[in-house]
Amino acid sequence: MPKAVFNDTVIADYDDIILLEGKHYFPPESVNMQYLRLSKTTTVDHWKGTAIYYDVVVDNKESRDAAWSYPAPSTSATAIKDHVAFGGEVAIIP
């Protein structure tokens, strides 16, 4: 079961993630949102649409913009709608 881990804390885990462009997208119900704080950052991907970002915060340790999601993806990327991917200091453990 793939897990997203930050500061020795499991942020997300799920058996059926979506692997897209080398990133693991976790379904929203598998993400412990208490560790995510909405950031002001957004980006636009040429085929996925606009991503919103979250800072990952555990026990006062923070990884800025280390999680992102596509709440309204383009029609080409509807499979990842509301899924959360991780980067920065968040480790993905297979």
Phi, psi and omega per residue, in radians:
M1 nan 2.018 3.108
P2 -1.103 2.475 3.139
K3 -2.305 2.555 2.971
A4 -1.821 2.151 -3.033
V5 -2.217 2.349 3.073
F6 -2.443 2.295 3.118
N7 0.913 0.789 3.131
D8 1.085 0.381 -3.135
T9 -2.161 2.315 3.095
V10 -1.332 2.094 -3.139
I11 -1.605 -0.611 -3.132
A12 -2.672 2.567 2.990
D13 -2.712 2.461 -3.074
Y14 -2.951 2.541 3.132
D15 -1.291 -0.629 -2.974
D16 -1.980 1.285 3.115
I17 -1.540 2.926 3.064
I18 -1.862 2.151 3.088
L19 -1.692 2.055 -3.073
L20 -2.442 2.158 3.136
E21 0.900 0.694 3.089
G22 1.385 0.070 3.139
K23 -1.978 2.507 3.101
H24 -1.604 2.090 3.109
Y25 -1.786 2.030 -3.120
F26 -1.620 2.398 3.090
P27 -1.100 2.612 -3.039
P28 -0.991 -0.609 -3.109
E29 -1.215 -0.231 -3.123
S30 -1.671 -0.058 -3.067
V31 -1.750 2.257 3.089
N32 -1.454 1.644 -3.010
M33 -1.162 -0.232 3.117
Q34 -1.115 -0.334 3.140
Y35 -1.681 0.008 -3.135
L36 -1.942 2.364 3.093
R37 -2.157 2.138 -3.097
L38 -0.984 2.283 3.114
S39 -1.703 2.946 3.055
K40 -1.524 -0.077 -3.078
T41 -1.326 2.400 2.956
T42 -2.405 2.683 3.029
T43 -2.418 2.805 3.101
V44 -2.088 2.168 3.072
D45 -1.718 2.471 -3.045
H46 -1.059 -0.448 3.137
W47 -2.172 -0.299 3.136
K48 -1.598 -0.511 -3.119
G49 1.937 -2.641 -3.078
T50 -1.675 2.227 3.112
A51 -1.756 2.476 2.949
I52 -1.808 2.668 -3.061
Y53 -2.089 2.735 3.088
Y54 -2.281 2.525 2.908
D55 -1.494 2.448 3.081
V56 -1.732 2.180 -3.052
V57 -2.284 2.136 3.087
V58 -2.384 2.139 3.107
D59 0.847 0.871 3.101
N60 1.165 0.111 3.003
K61 -1.724 2.345 -3.008
E62 -2.223 2.439 2.956
S63 -2.108 1.880 -3.027
R64 -1.225 2.391 3.090
D65 0.894 0.650 -3.067
A66 -1.574 -0.016 3.088
A67 -2.419 2.573 3.115
W68 -2.590 2.818 -3.079
S69 -2.622 2.764 3.081
Y70 -2.035 1.607 -3.112
P71 -1.220 -0.417 3.125
A72 -2.433 1.203 -3.077
P73 -1.205 2.892 3.054
S74 -1.161 2.916 -3.132
T75 -1.095 -0.393 3.113
S76 -1.316 -0.308 -3.031
A77 -2.166 0.471 -3.084
T78 -1.079 -0.397 -3.136
A79 -1.099 -0.447 -3.112
I80 -1.755 0.184 3.138
K81 -0.918 2.188 3.106
D82 1.174 -0.050 3.054
H83 -1.224 2.727 -3.096
V84 -2.084 2.265 3.064
A85 -1.931 2.772 -3.063
F86 -2.255 2.616 3.054
G87 -2.592 -2.612 3.134
G88 1.032 -2.312 -3.105
E89 -1.541 0.072 3.127
V90 -1.424 2.153 -3.141
A91 -1.582 2.414 3.021
I92 -1.785 2.088 -3.125
I93 -1.907 2.096 -3.098
P94 -1.139 nan nan
